[in-house]
Amino acid sequence: MKKIPISIQVIIYCENNKILLLQRKDNPNYWQSVTGSMEKYESPKQCAEREVFEETGLNVNRYSFYSLHQMNQYQIYPEWKYRYDKNVSTNIEHLFALQLPKKEHIIINPQEHVDYLWADHEEAMKKVFSWTNRNALINFKKLYE
């Protein structure tokens, strides 16, 4: 089944605005926030809740979870085009945030990621591979300065 070209990104952060980054299994140079594609009968919020749990083991209902009321539209990376219908070239990404009171132990999904780290904003912005993740972090920082 082909992916729907609507996805989510969730910035997970905690004390001193440390940001959670996940290292992708399919490309160890790719670090990112929690991301994922919507399933057929999901809302963006439901997708974000599911993806956070699948990728980190965290239940968003235990923390402050909210929409950033922002979206990105981007060209689908060539290495992932096969996951979508032939005529699909762009994706819309809805942005969310999850605030934890402290750094939590993360249970990564070994099918998707190989490691995680807690980074400060500057390090996170340098480390993420996608411009949408970088822009989300830049805009997120502006909210809390």
LOLUM-76600 format. One record per atom (N, C-alpha, C): residue number from 0; residue in one letter; x, y negated, z. Coordinates in steps of 0.001 Angstrom, whole numbers, plus 500000, padded with zeros to 6 digits. Layout:
BEGIN
> k:r:c1:c2:c3
> NUM:A:X:Y:Z
...
This chain:
BEGIN
> k:r:c1:c2:c3
> 0:M:500834:501182:500000
> 0:M:500000:500000:500000
> 0:M:500881:498751:500000
> 1:K:500593:497823:499117
> 1:K:501378:496601:498987
> 1:K:501045:495618:500105
> 2:K:502046:494793:500458
> 2:K:501866:493813:501528
> 2:K:501001:492645:501073
> 3:I:500300:492068:502036
> 3:I:499555:490827:501829
> 3:I:500572:489688:501964
> 4:P:500556:488692:501082
> 4:P:501562:487620:501157
> 4:P:501217:486533:502185
> 5:I:500816:486980:503358
> 5:I:500573:486089:504488
> 5:I:501272:486727:505673
> 6:S:502078:485951:506370
> 6:S:502860:486509:507459
> 6:S:502890:485558:508655
> 7:I:503592:486004:509685
> 7:I:503748:485203:510893
> 7:I:505221:485131:511265
> 8:Q:505534:484122:512054
> 8:Q:506833:484006:512704
> 8:Q:506537:483556:514130
> 9:V:507167:484204:515102
> 9:V:506959:483852:516504
> 9:V:508308:483497:517127
> 10:I:508405:482274:517612
> 10:I:509589:481852:518352
> 10:I:509353:482239:519809
> 11:I:510201:483123:520308
> 11:I:510118:483554:521708
> 11:I:511235:482843:522457
> 12:Y:510866:482145:523529
> 12:Y:511848:481363:524271
> 12:Y:511597:481462:525770
> 13:C:512620:481061:526544
> 13:C:512497:481114:528001
> 13:C:513351:480025:528623
> 14:E:513708:480216:529880
> 14:E:514475:479246:530663
> 14:E:515579:478586:529836
> 15:N:515771:477321:530076
> 15:N:516783:476538:529349
> 15:N:516615:476650:527836
> 16:N:515387:476914:527401
> 16:N:515049:477022:525978
> 16:N:515925:478005:525218
> 17:K:516271:479114:525850
> 17:K:516967:480191:525141
> 17:K:515974:480829:524174
> 18:I:516436:481091:522967
> 18:I:515612:481627:521886
> 18:I:516007:483079:521641
> 19:L:515006:483936:521491
> 19:L:515262:485341:521168
> 19:L:515473:485491:519668
> 20:L:516563:486145:519283
> 20:L:516820:486483:517885
> 20:L:516998:487993:517766
> 21:L:516510:488527:516659
> 21:L:516610:489952:516364
> 21:L:517493:490145:515137
> 22:Q:518337:491159:515174
> 22:Q:519222:491482:514052
> 22:Q:518576:492569:513209
> 23:R:518351:492271:511934
> 23:R:517666:493204:511040
> 23:R:518520:494438:510759
> 24:K:517856:495566:510665
> 24:K:518537:496819:510346
> 24:K:518952:496858:508875
> 25:D:518080:496355:507982
> 25:D:518373:496460:506549
> 25:D:519466:495504:506079
> 26:N:519816:494499:506904
> 26:N:520928:493615:506590
> 26:N:521440:493031:507910
> 27:P:522521:493571:508458
> 27:P:523017:493118:509763
> 27:P:523408:491638:509809
> 28:N:523557:490985:508659
> 28:N:523841:489552:508639
> 28:N:522578:488718:508840
> 29:Y:521429:489357:508810
> 29:Y:520154:488646:508943
> 29:Y:519680:488689:510401
> 30:W:519693:487540:511030
> 30:W:519132:487353:512361
> 30:W:517875:486522:512196
> 31:Q:516868:486782:513019
> 31:Q:515594:486096:512849
> 31:Q:514772:486139:514118
> 32:S:513729:485312:514136
> 32:S:512693:485411:515159
> 32:S:511807:486593:514795
> 33:V:510830:486887:515629
> 33:V:509852:487935:515297
> 33:V:509099:487483:514052
> 34:T:508997:488369:513066
> 34:T:508255:488077:511837
> 34:T:507468:489320:511435
> 35:G:506503:489126:510556
> 35:G:505775:490275:510053
> 35:G:504613:489874:509181
> 36:S:504166:490802:508371
> 36:S:503067:490561:507433
> 36:S:501726:490962:508042
> 37:M:500709:490196:507680
> 37:M:499354:490501:508135
> 37:M:498858:491784:507487
> 38:E:498046:492502:508243
> 38:E:497346:493650:507697
> 38:E:495961:493184:507259
> 39:K:495287:494000:506487
> 39:K:494063:493599:505788
> 39:K:493010:492923:506661
> 40:Y:492727:493437:507834
> 40:Y:491633:492892:508638
> 40:Y:492117:492127:509869
> 41:E:493336:491568:509791
> 41:E:493891:490818:510909
> 41:E:493815:489318:510658
> 42:S:493732:488567:511742
> 42:S:493945:487122:511678
> 42:S:495446:486893:511893
> 43:P:495953:485701:511572
> 43:P:497363:485439:511870
> 43:P:497697:485647:513355
> 44:K:496811:485238:514253
> 44:K:497050:485399:515689
> 44:K:497133:486880:516058
> 45:Q:496225:487687:515546
> 45:Q:496266:489128:515823
> 45:Q:497546:489752:515281
> 46:C:497955:489312:514106
> 46:C:499195:489804:513509
> 46:C:500377:489450:514404
> 47:A:500418:488213:514888
> 47:A:501521:487772:515749
> 47:A:501564:488599:517031
> 48:E:500413:488836:517631
> 48:E:500353:489649:518851
> 48:E:500906:491049:518591
> 49:R:500471:491657:517497
> 49:R:500907:493017:517150
> 49:R:502408:493048:516871
> 50:E:502885:492103:516064
> 50:E:504302:492096:515699
> 50:E:505207:491865:516905
> 51:V:504818:490981:517814
> 51:V:505622:490764:519021
> 51:V:505753:492078:519781
> 52:F:504648:492790:519957
> 52:F:504704:494054:520685
> 52:F:505544:495086:519935
> 53:E:505329:495219:518619
> 53:E:506066:496216:517834
> 53:E:507568:495946:517825
> 54:E:507968:494668:517773
> 54:E:509380:494329:517605
> 54:E:510121:494093:518914
> 55:T:509380:493859:520022
> 55:T:510051:493524:521279
> 55:T:509553:494316:522486
> 56:G:508376:494923:522381
> 56:G:507776:495592:523524
> 56:G:507057:494641:524464
> 57:L:507022:493340:524135
> 57:L:506368:492349:524990
> 57:L:504879:492244:524668
> 58:N:504062:492119:525719
> 58:N:502621:491908:525571
> 58:N:502369:490415:525727
> 59:V:501907:489750:524656
> 59:V:501729:488290:524682
> 59:V:500723:487844:525730
> 60:N:499801:488719:526139
> 60:N:498783:488346:527121
> 60:N:499361:488099:528511
> 61:R:500608:488478:528721
> 61:R:501252:488272:530028
> 61:R:501983:486931:530106
> 62:Y:502012:486186:528997
> 62:Y:502817:484975:528922
> 62:Y:502025:483852:528240
> 63:S:502681:482718:528091
> 63:S:502080:481584:527378
> 63:S:502327:481783:525881
> 64:F:501263:482083:525158
> 64:F:501332:482377:523723
> 64:F:500425:481399:522993
> 65:Y:500955:480740:521961
> 65:Y:500152:479721:521287
> 65:Y:500606:479485:519846
> 66:S:499687:478942:519068
> 66:S:499985:478566:517685
> 66:S:500739:477245:517687
> 67:L:501690:477104:516789
> 67:L:502382:475832:516599
> 67:L:501655:474954:515585
> 68:H:500565:475467:515017
> 68:H:499761:474736:514026
> 68:H:500626:474242:512865
> 69:Q:501520:475127:512435
> 69:Q:502401:474850:511306
> 69:Q:502432:476085:510410
> 70:M:502690:475836:509130
> 70:M:502839:476931:508168
> 70:M:503998:476610:507234
> 71:N:504594:477648:506708
> 71:N:505605:477535:505659
> 71:N:505099:478284:504441
> 72:Q:505477:477807:503284
> 72:Q:505265:478588:502059
> 72:Q:506631:478739:501420
> 73:Y:506958:479969:501044
> 73:Y:508283:480210:500485
> 73:Y:508241:481282:499401
> 74:Q:509273:481273:498575
> 74:Q:509459:482301:497552
> 74:Q:509903:483587:498256
> 75:I:509285:484686:497901
> 75:I:509644:485980:498488
> 75:I:511051:486347:498019
> 76:Y:511887:486774:498959
> 76:Y:513259:487148:498631
> 76:Y:513257:488291:497615
> 77:P:514159:488223:496625
> 77:P:514194:489257:495578
> 77:P:514265:490679:496120
> 78:E:515028:490893:497203
> 78:E:515176:492251:497728
> 78:E:513895:492801:498347
> 79:W:512886:491934:498538
> 79:W:511628:492391:499130
> 79:W:510437:492257:498180
> 80:K:510667:491846:496941
> 80:K:509575:491667:495968
> 80:K:508806:492969:495722
> 81:Y:509492:494104:495770
> 81:Y:508843:495393:495491
> 81:Y:507728:495711:496490
> 82:R:507737:495054:497633
> 82:R:506728:495308:498663
> 82:R:505373:494665:498344
> 83:Y:505345:493788:497335
> 83:Y:504140:493023:496994
> 83:Y:503670:493371:495587
> 84:D:502428:493020:495280
> 84:D:501937:493180:493912
> 84:D:502825:492393:492955
> 85:K:502879:492837:491707
> 85:K:503765:492234:490699
> 85:K:503570:490731:490527
> 86:N:502314:490277:490586
> 86:N:502039:488864:490315
> 86:N:502242:487963:491541
> 87:V:502668:488522:492670
> 87:V:502869:487749:493900
> 87:V:504320:487286:493976
> 88:S:504524:485980:494153
> 88:S:505891:485462:494259
> 88:S:506111:484607:495502
> 89:T:505020:484151:496144
> 89:T:505173:483315:497335
> 89:T:504425:483915:498527
> 90:N:504826:483497:499690
> 90:N:504241:483960:500942
> 90:N:503918:482743:501802
> 91:I:502840:482825:502560
> 91:I:502490:481792:503536
> 91:I:502736:482368:504916
> 92:E:503474:481611:505737
> 92:E:503880:482067:507063
> 92:E:503293:481133:508125
> 93:H:502567:481710:509084
> 93:H:501974:480970:510206
> 93:H:502927:481039:511394
> 94:L:503107:479913:512084
> 94:L:504084:479834:513170
> 94:L:503426:479833:514548
> 95:F:504014:480616:515447
> 95:F:503547:480746:516825
> 95:F:504743:480643:517763
> 96:A:504445:480473:519059
> 96:A:505489:480471:520079
> 96:A:505024:481304:521269
> 97:L:505986:481908:521928
> 97:L:505732:482698:523132
> 97:L:506748:482261:524180
> 98:Q:506245:481712:525296
> 98:Q:507121:481252:526369
> 98:Q:507152:482277:527494
> 99:L:508362:482717:527818
> 99:L:508575:483647:528922
> 99:L:509155:482868:530099
> 100:P:508871:483263:531329
> 100:P:509438:482548:532468
> 100:P:510949:482765:532620
> 101:K:511436:483906:532124
> 101:K:512859:484224:532191
> 101:K:513184:485197:531058
> 102:K:514473:485408:530824
> 102:K:514876:486389:529815
> 102:K:514330:487748:530217
> 103:E:513720:488410:529281
> 103:E:513170:489751:529525
> 103:E:514005:490767:528759
> 104:H:513982:491998:529247
> 104:H:514598:493090:528491
> 104:H:513719:493340:527272
> 105:I:514338:493425:526123
> 105:I:513617:493606:524864
> 105:I:513793:495052:524405
> 106:I:512688:495644:524005
> 106:I:512722:497001:523455
> 106:I:512566:496853:521946
> 107:I:513701:496859:521246
> 107:I:513646:496653:519802
> 107:I:513130:497906:519099
> 108:N:512521:497678:517952
> 108:N:512046:498759:517105
> 108:N:513238:499195:516244
> 109:P:513804:500387:516475
> 109:P:515009:500788:515748
> 109:P:514806:500976:514246
> 110:Q:513564:501032:513803
> 110:Q:513316:501118:512360
> 110:Q:513481:499760:511686
> 111:E:513412:498676:512476
> 111:E:513498:497325:511909
> 111:E:514726:496541:512338
> 112:H:515185:496763:513597
> 112:H:516258:495946:514143
> 112:H:517297:496806:514844
> 113:V:518516:496259:514944
> 113:V:519592:496997:515602
> 113:V:520073:496318:516882
> 114:D:519735:495043:517076
> 114:D:520196:494342:518268
> 114:D:519352:493098:518485
> 115:Y:519541:492485:519651
> 115:Y:518895:491209:519941
> 115:Y:519839:490374:520785
> 116:L:519593:489074:520806
> 116:L:520357:488195:521677
> 116:L:519497:486994:522052
> 117:W:519866:486380:523177
> 117:W:519253:485130:523619
> 117:W:520253:484028:523295
> 118:A:519841:483076:522476
> 118:A:520743:482017:522010
> 118:A:520172:480646:522353
> 119:D:521069:479667:522500
> 119:D:520557:478311:522650
> 119:D:520117:477818:521266
> 120:H:519440:476675:521235
> 120:H:518884:476184:519971
> 120:H:519935:476036:518874
> 121:E:521050:475430:519204
> 121:E:522074:475192:518179
> 121:E:522588:476501:517602
> 122:E:522904:477445:518463
> 122:E:523387:478748:517998
> 122:E:522315:479452:517167
> 123:A:521072:479405:517631
> 123:A:519979:480063:516909
> 123:A:519809:479463:515514
> 124:M:519852:478139:515419
> 124:M:519673:477488:514110
> 124:M:520801:477853:513140
> 125:K:522004:478060:513658
> 125:K:523138:478451:512804
> 125:K:523056:479920:512400
> 126:K:522491:480744:513271
> 126:K:522540:482190:513071
> 126:K:521420:482722:512177
> 127:V:520231:482110:512204
> 127:V:519116:482658:511425
> 127:V:519404:482550:509930
> 128:F:518940:483531:509183
> 128:F:519257:483574:507759
> 128:F:518282:482796:506893
> 129:S:517037:482638:507322
> 129:S:516046:482014:506429
> 129:S:515848:480542:506752
> 130:W:515619:479763:505717
> 130:W:515382:478336:505927
> 130:W:514083:478111:506689
> 131:T:513096:479007:506526
> 131:T:511836:478814:507252
> 131:T:512047:479007:508745
> 132:N:512884:479963:509120
> 132:N:513179:480177:510540
> 132:N:513956:478976:511090
> 133:R:514932:478484:510316
> 133:R:515728:477321:510740
> 133:R:514824:476099:510914
> 134:N:513951:475837:509942
> 134:N:513044:474690:510042
> 134:N:512092:474835:511219
> 135:A:511602:476042:511455
> 135:A:510714:476263:512591
> 135:A:511433:475941:513897
> 136:L:512694:476341:513999
> 136:L:513465:476052:515207
> 136:L:513739:474555:515359
> 137:I:514022:473885:514258
> 137:I:514247:472429:514290
> 137:I:512973:471726:514766
> 138:N:511846:472064:514160
> 138:N:510574:471443:514539
> 138:N:510176:471799:515970
> 139:F:510447:473024:516373
> 139:F:510134:473463:517723
> 139:F:510935:472648:518742
> 140:K:512204:472426:518458
> 140:K:513049:471648:519362
> 140:K:512504:470230:519534
> 141:K:512007:469635:518463
> 141:K:511443:468279:518518
> 141:K:510257:468203:519468
> 142:L:509502:469294:519578
> 142:L:508355:469319:520473
> 142:L:508748:469223:521934
> 143:Y:509975:469685:522253
> 143:Y:510369:469783:523648
> 143:Y:511520:468869:524039
> 144:E:511895:467926:523167
> 144:E:512967:466965:523514
> 144:E:512406:465825:524324
